[in-house]
Amino acid sequence: MSKLLTELLGTFFLVFTIGLTAASQTPFAAIAIGSSLMIMVYMGGHISGAHYNPAVSLAVYLRGKLAAKELVPYWAAQLAGATLAALAVRAITGATFAPAPAPNPSVVPALLTEILYTFALALVVLNVATAPATSGNSHYGLAIGFTITVGALAGGPVSGGAFNPAVGTGPTLVHAMMGDGSFEALWLYIVGPFAGGALAAFVFKAQGAAGTSP
């Protein structure tokens, strides 16, 4: 239960930060979001692994560091945290939010962006938080948080910058339920991140990092 509570809380504060920065339209949104993830990773890394992202949980499961019986409960806790955060943002600001790709005649650039930056995030997580050679390091939270900062700055204008099925699903559910949006782009934030997470697990094993001694 402590693991699931940690996943719910970490995902909550990540999505809560995304929502409030979207409402205020601050130019420092990417820094706030990346910093929020970093803080929550340090908060919960020793308890749950601090995934806060179903695609990362998938990558960790495929890497062999998450039990099969824990995968769906992790996903449920992350989705609950994201949905509660979107509701909290609505209660505070009166507005809803949801990621959306750039208005482009092709969805391919947005899909590729979601795949590639989720791949980068999951690969960083696997290497800094699950590899024997980096066991006990103190930089894992910085590496993970800055990966999202980079992704939000570079990829956000293209795909909406979710890189996380919970970030895509929770806010979109609330956005649509309140009559402010639709589920049209939701698939992008499920297919892209899960593909990126699975690819990261494959590449991590190809790197041979799983068996590298400290």
Secondary structure, 3 states (H helix, E strand, C coil): CHHHHHHHHHHHHHHHHHHHHHHHCCCCHHHHHHHHHHHHHHHHHHHHCCCCCHHHHHHHHHHCCCCHHHHHHHHHHHHHHHHHHHHHHHHHHCCCCCCCCCCCCCCHHHHHHHHHHHHHHHHHHHHHHCCHHHCCCCCHHHHHHHHHHHHHHHHHHHHCCCCCHHHHHHHHHHHHHCCCCCCCCCCHHHHHHHHHHHHHHHHHHHHCHHHCCC
